[in-house]
Amino acid sequence: MPPTHDVTNQVPLPYGHDAADDPGLIEALRRAGAGWAEPELHRLGVLAGSEQAGEWGRLANEHPPVLRTHDRFGNRIDEVEFHPHWHDLMRTAVGHGLHAAPWRDNRPGAHTARAAKFYVWSQVEAGHTCPISMTYAAVPALRATPALAEWLEPLLAAPEYDFGLREPHTKRGLIAGMSMTEKQGGSDVRANTTTAVPQPDGSYRLTGHKWFTSAPMSDLFLTLAQAPGGLSCFMLPRVLPDGGRNRIQLQRLKDKLGNKSNASAEIEYDGAVGLLVGEEGRGVRTIIEMVNMTRLDCTLGAAAGIRLGTTRALHHATHRRAFGAALVDQPLMRNVLADLAVESEAATAVAMRLAAATDAALAGNESEVLVRRLGLAVAKYWVCKRGPAHAAEALECLGGNGYVEESGMPRLYREAPLVSIWEGSGNVAALDALRAMAKRPESVEAFLGELDLAAGADRRLDTAVADLRKQLADPTDLEYRTRRLVESMALAFQGSLLVRYGSPAVADAFCASRLAGDHGGAFGTMPAGLDTAAILARAATPVLP
C-alpha cells in the first residue's frame, strides 16, 4: 500500500476515562457532606467515559424519535418511538437516582450527590436528561396537593425505568413532564388560553394547544390552564384509571437545532382529564418551584457541556502534533485551553454550590433559601450564556476534525444554546433576578454575605464586589442594564467560590481575566504569568489503566 495511506498523527478516541475524575466536582461534593456518594459517582463516571456509553449517545441522536399518531387500523395512539439506546440512557439515569430519588433520601447532601451524578452523566448525552430533570422538579410542585404527592411520589422516586403508556398504578416507576408555554405567549404563561372546566367528580376537563411539551411519552404532566379562579396548575396522566388514553393528542414533533434524541411535541388537550395541583388561581406560584429545580439542572447541564468541551479539546491537543510539537505545548494553544478550563471550573463551582444550597434550603436554612433563589436566576443566566461560545472555541481546538460529526463536537455545539432558552431565555432569567431582589430585598444582603466570605483573600475580587454594591445601589435604568448587572453578580459569585475553594492557579487566572478585565473578547486572551501547567493538569482526565 502506498505510504500516503498510512494514518499518522490522528488522535485516539476520547474514551476510557472516569468522567467523575474532576477535582472541582469531587471537592464540592465533599464540602456539601455528600462524600458518601463518591463510590457510586465514580462507577457512573467510568461508564460515562466509556466507548459503550458514547455509542449510546451517538446512536440515540442519529436515530431521533418518530411520532406515531395512529395505528395501522386508524386508531389514535399518540406514541413516540425511540432508538433502543435512548432507553439505555434513561435506564441508567433512573437507576442511579438522577430523577426524583433524592426526595426520598434522607442522607446529608442527597440533592448535591444527585447533582454531581447528573453533571457526569449529562456529558454522555444531554437530550435524555430533559425528562429526568422534569421528573426531579415535579415533586415539590405536587406536594402542594398532599394526596397527589402521596400517590405519585413513591413511583416518581422509584429506581425503575418502566417505559410505556399504562395506568400509573400498574407501573414500577414513573416519569413526569411539564407543559406550560403556548404559541401566543411563550414565556408569558399568564397569556395562556387553555381552559379548565371543573367536573362534578372534582376533576377538570382541559382544552387548548401547548406549543412545547418536552418528552411527550412521560407518564404524567404538570400544566397550566385558565380555571374559573384564574391560571391554575394541573396534573394530567397520559393513561386514565380505567386504562383508557387521556385526550392528549400529539400533533407533531419539533425539528430542533439540537437535542435530537429527545422528543418535543406540540399537543392538543381535547377535553383532557386533569387534577388540580395547589389552589385555583395560584398556578404560577405552585409550579414556580418546579421551574427553580429545572433552572438548577439547566446550570448543571451547561456546566457539564462546558466540562465536556474542555476535556475533548485538551485530549485532542495532548495527542495532536503540529509544527514540530504537541499542540498542548504551544504557548497560544495553552492560553486557549487554560481559558476553557478556567471557565469550566467556575461553572462547576457555582452549579454545585447551588445544589448544596438546595440541600440546606430544604433543611430549613433561611439564608440558604435566599442565596439559592437569587443565585439560581443569576447562574442560570450567565453559565448557560457561556456555553455556546465555549463550545465553539472547544470545537475549533480540533480544527477541521472538530467540524466533522464523527468528532461529537457538532452535537455539543448544537446542544449548547438549549439550556439558555429552556425555562426562560436570557432576558427572562436576568429579569427574574430583579424580581427576586424586589420581592425579597433581604436576598441581596444574603447574596452579598455569601460573597463577603471571601473578603480580603484577593484584592481583585474585593474590587469587583465593591463595584457590584454600587451597581446594586443605583436604580437608574435598572431594567435596561439588567444583563450587565446579573453578569457582574455571576462573576463575583464564581470568583468568590474559586478564591475560597478552588485551585490557587485557577482562582488567580479567573480573577485576573474575568474580574480585573485583563482579557480580550475571545477565549485564549488571558494575561501572561499565569500557571497554565497547574490549570491544565487539574482539568485533565487520565485514561484508566
N, C-alpha and C positions, 0 to 999 in steps of 0.2 A: 504494500500500500504506500502511495507517495507520502512523504513526511508532512505535506500540507494537511493531511487528515489526522495527524496526531493532535490530541487535545491537551493543551498545557495551560497553566495559569488560570484555570477555572476554579471557582470556589466550591468547597464541599457543601452538601445540603445542610441547612441550618437546624439540624435535629440532633438528638442525643444528649440533651442537657436537661437540667431541672429548672423549669421556669420560675420556681419559687426561690431559686438561689439569687436573692435580691436583697442586699443588706438593708436598704431603706425600708423595705416591706417587713422584713423579719424584726427589725428594731422597733417599728411601730406596733407590731403585733405584741411584742413583749411589754412595751410601755402600757398597753391597754389591759394587761393582766390576762392575755389570751395565749400565752406561750404553750398552754396545753394542746393547742391546735396544730403545733408545728409538725408532728409526725404525719398527720393526715394531709396537711398542706404540701409537704414535700412529696408524698405519694402522688397527689394530684399534679404537682409540678413536673414530676418525671413523665407522667402521661401527657401533660400539656406540651412538653418539649420533645415528644416522640414523633417519628415519621408517621406512625399509625394515626395519631390524632390529627396531624397535619393533613393527611389524606381525607379524613372525615370532613374537615372544614372545607377543603378544596372541592370535593365532590358535592357536598350539600349546596355550595354556591354555583357550581357549574350545571347543576340539575335543579333549578328552582322549583318551588311548589306550583302545582297545577290545580285550578279550580274545576270542580265537577258540580255543576248546578243541578243536573238531572241524571237519573239512572237511565239504562237502556230502554226502559218502558215508558219514560216520560214523567216519572215521579220526581218531585222536587226533593233533592237530598242535601244540597248546600254543604259539600265536603271539600276539603283540600287534601291533595295527595303530596307527600313529602318524600324525598330521597331517603332510603334506609339509614344513611349516616346522620341525617337530622335527628333521628330517634336515638342514635348512639350518643350524640352530643347532649340531648335532653336527658337521657337516662343517667349519664354521668353527672350532670349538673344537679339533678334532683337527688341522686344517690349520695352526693357529697353535701347536701343541705344548702345549696346556693339559693334555694327558693324560700319558702316560709318557715323552714325548720328552726331558725333562731327564736321565733316567737314561742316555741315550746321547750326552749333550752335555758335552764336557769344558771348555767355556768357563767362565771365572770367573763365579760368580753365576748359573748356569743355573737353579737352583731359585728364586732370587729373581726372575729375569726371568719365569719361568713363573707365579709367584705374582702378579706385577703384571698379567699378562695375564688370569689367572683372575679377579682382582678387577675388572678393567674389563669383561670380557665377562659376568660374573655379573650385572651391572646391567641387561643386556638381558632375561634370563630365567633364573631360578635353577634350575628343575627339571632341565634337561638337564645341569647341572654335577654332578649326583649320579653318573652313570656315568663322567663324565670324572674325577672325584675318585677313584672306586674303582679305575679303571684306573691312575692315578698311584700309588695306595697299594699296589696288588697286587705291584709289582715287588720291593720289599725283602723281602716275605714269601716270594715264590717263590725268592728267592736262597738260602733255607735248603736247597733241593734244587737244586744247580747244573745238573743235567741238564734239569730243567724250565725253569729260567731261560734256559739256552742255547737251548732250543727256542722259548719263548714271548716272551722279552723283545724280540727284534727286531720281532716282529709287534705287540706292545703299544705299542712306541715309534714305529712307522711313522706317517708323517703322512697316512695314508689311512683315511678312514671308509668301511668296506665292510659295509653293513648286510645282514643276512640270515643264516639258520641254515644254515651249511655247515661242512664239516670244516675245522678251523683251518689245516691246511697249504695249503688251496686259496685262502685269503683274503689280501688285500693288507694288512690291518690288523685288529687285534682289540680288543674292549672287554671289560673284566673287571668282575665284580660281587663281592658279598660277601653271605653268608647265614649269620648266626650265631644270632639270637635265636629262641626258641621260646615258645609260648603259656604254658607253665607257669613260665618263668623270666625272660623279658625280659633285662635287663642281667646277670642272674646266669647267665652262659653255662655255668658248671660244673654247672648243673642240667639241661643238655641231655640228652635221651633218645634222640636219633638215634643209631643203631648203625652201625658199620662193620666188616664181616666180611672178613678177608683172603682172597684168592684165590690159587691156585697160580701165576698169571702175575705176581704182585706187586701187582696192583690190589686194590681193596676194593669191596664192594657196600654201599651206604648205604641205610638205611631210616629214614624219620622225616618229621616235619612241621615246616616252618620258618614262623614267624609273620610275619616281614617279610623280603622279598627285593626289594630295590630294583633297578629296571632288569632285569627277568627276561629280556629279549631279548639280554642280553650273551652273548658267545661262551663265557665260562668263569666259574666262580665259585670263590671260596675259602670253605670252610665248615668248621664244627666238628662232630665226631661222636665217640661213645664207641667207641674201638677196644679190643682186648684189653689194650693197655698204658695205657689211660686216654684222657682227652679229647685228641683229635688234630686236626690241620689237614689238609684235603684240597682238591685241585683237581678240580673237576668240569666237563668240557666239555659244552656243550649238544648237540654232534654228535660221535659216536664216529668212530674212524679208518676204519671200514667205511662211513661215510656215514649210518648209522642214528642216530635220535634217542636220546640218553641218556634214561633213565627218570626225568625230572624233569617232574612234572605240575603245571601251573598251575591251582590250584583257584579262585581269584578274585582280582580286583584290589581293593585297599583304596580306600574312598571317603574321601579325606583332607580336612582343613581347607583346606590349600593344596597347593602342589607339584603342581598338577593336570596339568601337561604330562607328568610323569614317572610311569611305571607302577611301583607297588609291589604285590607279589603275596604271597599265601600259596601255598606249594608243597609237594608231596609228593615225597620220594625213595622210589621203589618198586624197590629193588634197583639204584639208580643207580651207575654206574661212577665211582670216584674214585681219584685217585693221591695217595699220602701226600706231604705237604709238611713237611719237617723230620723230627723223630723222634716216634714214638708216645708219647703221654702228655705232650707238650710243645706242645699245640695253642695254648694261650693265649700262651705265650712266642713261638711262631712268628708268630702273627697280630698281636701287640701293636704291631709297627712299622707294620703297615697301619693300625691304629687311630690311632697317633700322627700318621700322614700325613693321615688324614681329619680329625683334630682341627685340624690346621693349616688345612685347607680350610674347616672349619666357622667358624673365626675369620675367615678371609679373606671367606667368604661373608656373615657377619654384618656385617663392616666395609663390604662392598660395598653391602649393603642400607641401612646407615646413611648411607653417602655418597649413594646414590640418593635417599633420603628428604630429605636436606639440600638437594640441588640442585633437586629438584622444588619443595620449599617456598620456597626462595629465588627460583626462577624465577617462581612464582606471585605472590609478594609484590612482586617488582620491577615486574610488569606490571599488577597489580590496584590500583585506587584505591578508597578508602573515606573518608568524612568529609573530603573535600577534599584528600587527599594519597595518594601511593603507600603501600601497606602497609609496604613496606620502610623508609620514612622515619618511621614512627610508633614512638615510643620503646619501648612494650611489645612490639611485634612484633619490633623489633630485638633485644631481650633474648632472646626465644624463638629467633629464627633464629641468633643468635650462639651460644646454648647448644647448639643442634643441631649447629652447625658445629664447636664445640669437641669434642663427643662424637665426631663423625666423624673428626676429625684424630687424636684419641687412639686410636681403634680402628684406624685405618690404620697408625699408627706402631708399635703393638705387634704387629699381624699381620705387617707387613713385617720387623720386627726378628726375629721367629721364623722367617720364611722365610730370612733371612740366616744365622741360627743353624743352619738345616738345611744350607745350603751348607758352613759352617765345620765342623759336626759330621761331615759325610760326608768332609771333607778330613782328619779326624783330630784336630781341636782338642777335647781332652777337656773343657776348661772350657765350651766351647760345647755339648757334649753335655749337660752338667749343666744349663746355663741353658735349653736347649731342652726337656729332659724336664720340668722343673718349670714353666717358663714356658708350655708348651703347655696343661697342665692348668689353670693359673691363668687364662690368657687365654681359653681355650675356655669356662670357666665364666662369666667376667664380661662379655666382649664380646658373647657370644651372649645373655646375660641382658638386656643393654641394648637389643637390637634391637626387641623388641615395643613397649616404652614409647616408644622413639624413633619408630617407625613410626606409632604412634597420634598423637603430637604433630605429626609432619610432615603427616599426613593432615588433622589439624584446622586446620593453617595454610591449607588450601584451602577451609575451611568446608564447606558443603553440596556443592560441586563435588568435594571430595575423597572424599565418601562414595559417589559415583557410580562405577560400574565403568569408565566411559569414561576416567576420570582415570588409571587404573592404580594408584591408591593402595590400593584394597581388596586388590588382588593382593599388593602389597608387605606389607600388614598381615597377611594370612593366611599369607604365607610366613615371616614373621619368627620365629615360635616354633620352626620346624623344627630349625634348627641347634643350638638349645639342647637339643633332645631327642635328635638323631641322635648315635650313638656314646656314649650315656650322658647322661641328663638332668642337671640341675643338681647334685643330690646326688652322683651318680656322679663327675662331673668334679671337684667340690670334694674328695671323699674320695680321689680319685686323687692330688690334690696332697699330701695327708697321706701316702699310701702312698709316693709318690716321695721325700718327705723322710725317712720312716722307713727305707726300703730303702737310700737313698744319702744319709746326712746331709750329706755334702760338697756336695750340690746346694744346700743352704740357704746356705752360705757363697758358693758361686758366684753364686747369685741376688742375695744382698746385695752382693757385689762389683760386680755389674752396676749396682745402684742407687747404689753409692758413687762411681761415675764422674761423677755429677752433684753430689757433695757440695760444699757451700759456695756453690753457684750460686743457691739460693733457700731462705730460712730456713723457708718453709712446707713445702717438700719435705724438708728436713733433719729437721724436727719429725715429719713423717709417718713417715719411715724409722726414727727413734728409737723411736717408738711401736710400729712394726711389730716391731722387735727385741724389745721387751718382750712383745708378743703371742706371738712365736715361742718365747720362753724360758719361757712359762707353760704347764705341762702340764694345768692344771685344766680339766675339762670340755672337753677339746680337740675331741672329735668333735662335741659339741653345738654348739660355736661355730665350726665349720669354715667355714661360709659367710662369716661376718664376717671371719675371718682371711684367707681367699682373696680376698675383696673388697679388703681393705687391701693385700694383696700386688699385686693387679692395678692398683689406683690408684697405688701408689707406682711400679710398673713404667712405667705410662703417663706419669706425671708426670716421671720421670727422663728418658725419651726426649724429651718435649716441651721440657724445660728445656735439654737438651743440643743438640737438633737443630731444634726447631720454631720457628715464628714467635714472637717475644717476646710479641706480643699474645695469641696462643693459649695459650702457656705460662702467662702471668700469669693469664688467666681460669681455666684449669684448676686451678692451684694455689690460687687464691682460693676457688673454688667447690667443687671435689672434695676438696682436701686440707685447707684451712683451715676448711671447713664453712660458708662464707658462701653458703648455697644452701638453697632450700626443697625440698619433696618433689616438685615438678614442674619440668619444663623451663621456662625463662623467668624464673627467680628468681635470676639471678646478681647480684652487687652492682654498685652504681654505680661509675663511674670507670674502667671497662674500655674498651679501644679497639675497640669493636664495628665501627667502619668498617674497620679493618685486618683483623679476623677475617672479615667478610663479603666483602671484596674478595678474600681468599685462597680463599674457598670457592666463588666464582662460576665458572661455566663459560660464557665468552662464545660467542655464536653465530659460526660460521665465516663468513668473507666469501664 
